[in-house]
Amino acid sequence: MEYETVRHEFPPIYDARSEILILGSLPSVKSREQRFYYGHPQNRFWKVLALVTEQPAPETIEEKKAFLLRNRIAVWDVIARCDIVGSSDSSIKNVVPNDVRKLLNEAPVRRIYANGGKAYELYRKYVYSVCGREAVKLPSTSPANAAFSTERLYESWKRILRTEAQIHT
């Protein structure tokens, strides 16, 4: 495969109540085809969030948007444009970051989480200096992260809502 320049072409999901921001690196080929986040059928993102929130996993794009907003979760990616081979995070180069600061100015985000090491690395490199907000690295829900079972992902990801519950008490 060869490098291609990919532009992130769909908007972040958030509203004026979004308190948690989950950042990925860049949508996979499958997600770009669907024009929505975490579209690969083997990606465990929706399953893990369903377990964390103790709700049924959303199926359609509209259900996924409603699920995120209902749970005060914003979703976006660090990268606005880059060169990449397929969906391989390890091949990413020539990064142009999204303006995460704009989202943070429009939503009352209390915590930022990175979905995987590459998203965290890119956030630290391109966004942290602009936003000045720490992010917490969580294990990737990608099928490429075969070392983590869904149960193990759940154990790591459940801190999202536990942390939020502590804030609100």
Secondary structure, DSSP 8 states (H G I E B T S, - for coil): ---EEEE--S--B--TT--EEEEESS--HHHHHHTSSS-STT--HHHHHHHHHTS----SHHHHHHHHHHTTEEEEESEEEEEESTT-GGG-EEEEE--HHHHHHHS---EEEEESHHHHHHIIIIIHHHH---EEEE---STT-TTS-HHHHHHHHTHHHHHHHHHT-
